[in-house]
Amino acid sequence: MTTKFKTNLYLPLAGIIFIFMVACGNKKTKTEPLSQEIIVKKEPVSFTYSEVTGIGKDSVYNRRDPSDIIKVNDTYYVYYTRMDKPVRSGYWGTIWYATSTDEGHTWKEQGMALGLGEEGAFDSHSVFTPNILAYKGKYYMYYTGVQPTPGNPNKKFEGNSTTDFTAIGVAVADSPEGPFKRPKNNVVIAHSEVSSDFDSYRVDDASLLVKDEKIWLYYKGRCIEHGKEGPKRTQMGVAMANNPEGPFKKYDHPLIEKGHEVLIWNQDGGVASLASLSKSIHWAEDGLDFNPLQENLEHIPMAPGLYRPHLQDGNTASEIPGWGICMRQSKGEAHLFRYEIKNLD
């Protein structure tokens, strides 16, 4: 009898307590507004283009693979590969330079910046894809070099996928106009001797950054095991040095896949990169661990160089103005072009 009484009492009481708790909970929900995450849709990065004079379309010469751009006093400098028409490939080029005083709309070609290396040197057949760094009163030009194909009886360059190795070298000048001179043993990045490494066949496209009191040299690598498919499977790596002339120590693995042409810049306290094969922009706070910011970009520039004030000696600029020089090519023809980046912020 006692047990039945307790059960009849406790069950209704428990129900009343439950209803009270739910009511209180609902009341609290109504009086305290929920925090809402506001999502702002960001416009995708886009690119606009315009022709340039002086280093644009030409009836005699082809020009390609421009460097990043620096400004010295009131003059902008760009370096690039030049070939006699109809040769379009940089594997038969030398390095020239031009100047501008109107933010890259009009240019004047000033002359050759770097010719071929001496016979037997790694760069005795061609020098191409230059880039530039102003550092502590000197100007450092990083470039790719190639020699005639080893064993070719006519000392010709075959452009094969097995023995035509490249290397990245450096030349130094006291002025952006040169003369650029090669230090002794001027190879700063050589291909890996491990065939499975991403850079075991070609190294190319140097792009510079001064970070943590070191020189960071980003570059693309091509694996010898990929053979003729190598150009479609290049990756971006980096090496670091205390001195612009090296020695450079390579980071232990590649940073970005599908990074055929290397373009990097300072952004938001980290390092951004445009990966051309994947048509995407990546970002890394530490300059190493890259993640995509924007993907599936349209009409991206080909072989772009960028005006990067932080490449200038002592310039601490943390942002880029958003313009540069790129290339366009068709059968037997290649010329330089100006582009601007929109919605980068």
C-alpha positions in Angstrom: 0.0 0.0 0.0 2.8 2.4 0.9 4.7 1.6 -2.3 1.7 2.3 -4.5 1.1 5.6 -2.8 4.7 6.8 -3.4 4.6 5.7 -7.0 1.3 7.6 -7.6 2.8 10.7 -6.0 6.3 10.7 -7.6 5.2 10.2 -11.2 3.0 13.3 -11.5 5.6 15.3 -9.6 8.3 14.3 -12.0 6.2 15.3 -14.9 5.6 18.7 -13.4 9.3 19.2 -12.9 10.1 18.2 -16.5 7.5 20.6 -17.9 8.9 23.5 -15.7 12.4 22.8 -17.0 11.4 22.8 -20.6 9.5 26.0 -20.2 12.4 27.7 -18.5 14.7 26.4 -21.2 12.4 27.8 -23.9 12.2 31.1 -22.1 15.9 31.4 -22.0 16.2 30.7 -25.6 13.8 33.4 -26.5 15.4 36.1 -24.3 19.0 35.5 -25.4 19.5 35.9 -29.2 21.6 33.2 -30.9 24.9 34.4 -32.2 25.0 34.1 -36.0 28.1 33.8 -38.3 27.9 36.3 -41.0 29.4 34.9 -44.2 30.6 37.5 -46.7 31.0 36.2 -50.2 34.4 37.2 -51.5 34.8 38.1 -55.2 37.2 35.7 -56.9 40.6 36.9 -58.0 40.6 38.0 -61.6 43.1 39.3 -64.1 43.1 42.1 -66.7 45.6 42.5 -69.5 47.0 45.2 -71.7 49.7 45.4 -74.4 53.0 47.1 -73.7 55.4 49.0 -75.9 59.1 48.4 -76.2 59.1 44.7 -75.2 55.7 43.7 -76.7 55.1 42.2 -80.2 58.2 42.4 -82.3 59.0 41.4 -85.9 62.6 40.4 -85.0 62.8 39.0 -81.5 60.7 36.8 -79.2 60.7 37.6 -75.5 59.4 35.5 -72.6 59.6 34.5 -69.0 59.9 37.9 -67.3 61.4 38.4 -63.8 59.7 40.0 -60.9 60.0 43.8 -61.2 61.9 46.1 -58.9 62.0 49.9 -58.7 65.2 51.8 -58.2 64.8 55.5 -57.7 62.0 56.3 -60.2 62.7 53.5 -62.6 61.2 50.0 -62.9 63.4 47.1 -64.1 62.4 43.8 -65.6 64.6 41.0 -66.9 63.6 38.4 -69.4 64.7 35.8 -72.0 65.2 36.9 -75.5 65.5 34.8 -78.7 65.7 35.5 -82.4 62.5 34.8 -84.2 61.1 32.2 -85.0 62.8 30.5 -82.0 60.3 30.6 -79.2 61.8 28.3 -76.5 63.9 29.7 -73.8 66.4 26.8 -74.2 68.0 29.0 -76.9 68.0 32.3 -75.2 70.0 35.0 -73.4 68.9 37.4 -70.7 68.0 41.0 -71.5 66.5 43.9 -69.5 64.2 46.9 -70.0 63.2 49.9 -68.0 59.9 51.8 -67.4 58.9 55.0 -65.7 55.1 54.6 -65.9 54.4 51.5 -63.9 55.1 49.1 -66.7 53.0 50.4 -69.6 55.8 51.5 -71.8 59.3 50.0 -71.7 62.7 50.7 -73.3 65.0 47.7 -73.9 68.4 48.6 -72.6 70.5 45.7 -73.6 71.8 42.2 -72.6 72.0 41.6 -68.9 73.6 38.1 -69.0 75.1 36.2 -71.9 76.2 32.5 -72.1 78.6 30.9 -69.8 82.0 29.7 -71.0 82.4 26.5 -72.9 81.9 23.5 -70.7 79.9 25.4 -68.1 76.4 24.4 -67.0 75.0 27.5 -68.8 77.1 27.4 -72.0 74.1 26.8 -74.3 71.3 29.0 -72.8 70.5 31.3 -69.9 66.8 32.0 -69.2 64.0 32.5 -66.7 65.8 35.2 -64.7 64.8 36.7 -61.4 66.2 39.5 -59.3 66.9 40.4 -55.7 68.3 43.7 -54.4 70.1 43.0 -51.1 72.6 45.0 -49.0 73.7 47.3 -51.9 74.0 44.6 -54.5 71.8 43.1 -57.2 71.5 39.3 -57.5 70.2 37.7 -60.7 69.1 34.1 -60.4 68.7 32.3 -63.6 68.4 28.8 -65.2 71.2 27.5 -67.4 71.7 24.5 -69.7 74.6 23.2 -71.6 74.7 21.2 -74.9 73.4 17.7 -74.5 76.2 15.5 -73.1 77.6 13.2 -75.7 76.0 15.0 -78.6 78.7 14.8 -81.4 77.7 18.3 -82.7 77.5 19.9 -79.3 73.8 20.6 -79.9 71.0 20.8 -77.3 68.5 18.0 -77.9 65.8 19.0 -75.4 65.4 15.4 -74.3 63.9 14.0 -71.1 67.0 12.0 -69.9 70.3 13.9 -70.0 69.5 17.6 -70.5 69.7 18.6 -66.9 69.4 22.2 -65.8 70.7 24.2 -62.8 70.0 27.5 -61.2 72.9 30.0 -61.0 73.5 33.4 -59.7 75.2 36.5 -61.1 76.0 39.7 -59.1 76.2 43.4 -59.9 76.5 46.7 -58.1 73.8 48.2 -60.3 70.5 46.9 -61.7 71.9 47.6 -65.1 74.9 45.4 -64.5 77.4 44.3 -65.5 76.3 41.0 -63.8 79.3 38.8 -63.0 79.3 35.1 -62.2 80.9 34.2 -58.9 83.2 31.2 -58.8 81.1 28.0 -58.6 77.9 30.0 -59.1 75.4 27.1 -59.2 73.1 27.6 -56.3 70.4 24.9 -57.0 71.4 21.7 -58.7 69.1 18.8 -59.6 68.7 16.0 -57.0 70.7 12.8 -57.6 67.8 10.7 -56.2 65.7 9.7 -59.2 62.4 9.6 -57.3 62.8 13.2 -56.0 60.6 15.9 -57.5 63.6 17.9 -58.7 65.8 15.0 -60.0 65.8 16.3 -63.6 65.0 20.0 -64.0 65.2 22.9 -61.6 64.0 26.3 -62.9 62.0 29.5 -62.2 63.7 31.0 -59.2 61.5 33.4 -57.1 63.1 35.1 -54.1 62.1 36.2 -50.6 64.0 37.6 -47.6 62.4 36.0 -44.6 63.7 35.3 -41.0 67.0 36.9 -42.0 67.5 34.3 -44.7 67.3 34.2 -48.4 64.4 31.9 -49.5 64.6 30.7 -53.1 61.4 29.1 -54.3 61.8 27.0 -57.5 60.0 24.4 -59.6 61.3 20.9 -60.0 60.8 18.2 -62.5 61.3 14.5 -61.8 63.3 12.4 -64.2 61.1 9.4 -63.6 58.2 11.3 -65.2 59.9 11.4 -68.6 58.1 13.3 -71.3 55.2 13.9 -68.9 57.4 15.8 -66.6 56.3 19.4 -67.6 52.7 18.5 -66.6 53.8 17.2 -63.2 56.2 19.9 -61.9 56.1 20.9 -58.3 57.3 23.9 -56.2 60.1 23.6 -53.7 62.2 26.0 -51.7 65.8 26.3 -50.5 67.3 28.6 -47.9 70.6 30.3 -47.3 72.2 32.9 -45.1 73.9 34.5 -48.0 72.5 35.3 -51.5 75.3 33.4 -53.1 74.6 30.3 -51.0 75.1 27.6 -50.0 71.4 26.9 -50.2 69.8 24.0 -48.3 66.8 22.5 -49.8 63.6 21.9 -47.8 63.0 18.2 -47.4 59.9 17.9 -49.6 57.9 19.9 -52.3 55.4 22.5 -51.2 52.8 22.7 -53.9 51.8 20.2 -56.6 51.1 21.4 -60.1 53.2 24.5 -59.7 54.7 24.8 -63.1 55.6 28.6 -63.0 56.7 29.9 -59.7 55.3 33.2 -58.5 55.3 34.1 -54.8 54.6 37.3 -52.8 54.1 38.6 -49.3 50.5 38.6 -48.2 48.7 38.9 -44.8 51.8 38.1 -42.8 52.6 35.0 -44.8 53.5 33.9 -48.3 51.1 33.5 -51.3 51.8 31.7 -54.5 50.0 31.4 -57.8 50.1 27.7 -59.0 49.5 27.8 -62.8 48.8 24.2 -63.5 46.0 24.0 -60.9 44.9 27.6 -61.6 44.9 28.3 -57.9 46.3 30.7 -55.2 47.9 29.1 -52.2 48.9 30.7 -48.9 51.2 29.7 -46.0 51.8 31.6 -42.8 55.2 30.1 -42.4 56.1 30.0 -46.1 56.1 26.2 -46.1 52.7 24.7 -45.3 50.6 25.9 -48.2 46.8 25.6 -48.5 44.6 26.8 -51.3 42.9 30.1 -50.9 41.2 30.3 -54.3 40.8 27.6 -56.9 39.6 27.2 -60.5 40.8 30.7 -61.4 40.1 31.9 -65.0 42.5 33.5 -67.5 45.5 33.4 -65.3 48.7 35.0 -66.5 51.4 32.9 -68.2 54.9 32.9 -66.8 54.1 36.0 -64.7 56.5 38.3 -63.0 55.1 40.7 -60.3 56.1 44.1 -59.1 57.2 43.2 -55.6 58.5 46.2 -53.6 59.8 43.9 -50.8 62.4 42.6 -53.3 64.0 46.1 -53.2 66.9 46.7 -50.8 65.6 47.8 -47.4 61.9 48.0 -48.5 59.6 46.6 -45.8 56.4 46.7 -47.8 54.1 43.9 -46.8 51.6 44.3 -49.7 51.9 44.3 -53.5 50.5 46.9 -55.8 49.0 44.2 -58.0 50.5 44.5 -61.4 53.2 42.7 -63.3 54.5 41.5 -66.7 53.6 38.1 -68.2 53.9 36.5 -71.6 51.8 35.3 -74.5 52.8 33.0 -77.2 51.6 31.4 -80.4 53.3 29.5 -83.2 56.8 31.0 -83.7 55.9 34.0 -81.5 56.2 35.1 -77.9 56.0 38.5 -76.4 55.5 40.3 -73.1 52.3 41.7 -71.7 51.1 43.7 -68.7 48.5 42.3 -66.3 46.8 43.5 -63.1 45.3 41.4 -60.3 41.9 42.3 -59.1 40.2 41.3 -55.7 43.4 40.0 -54.2 42.7 41.5 -50.8 
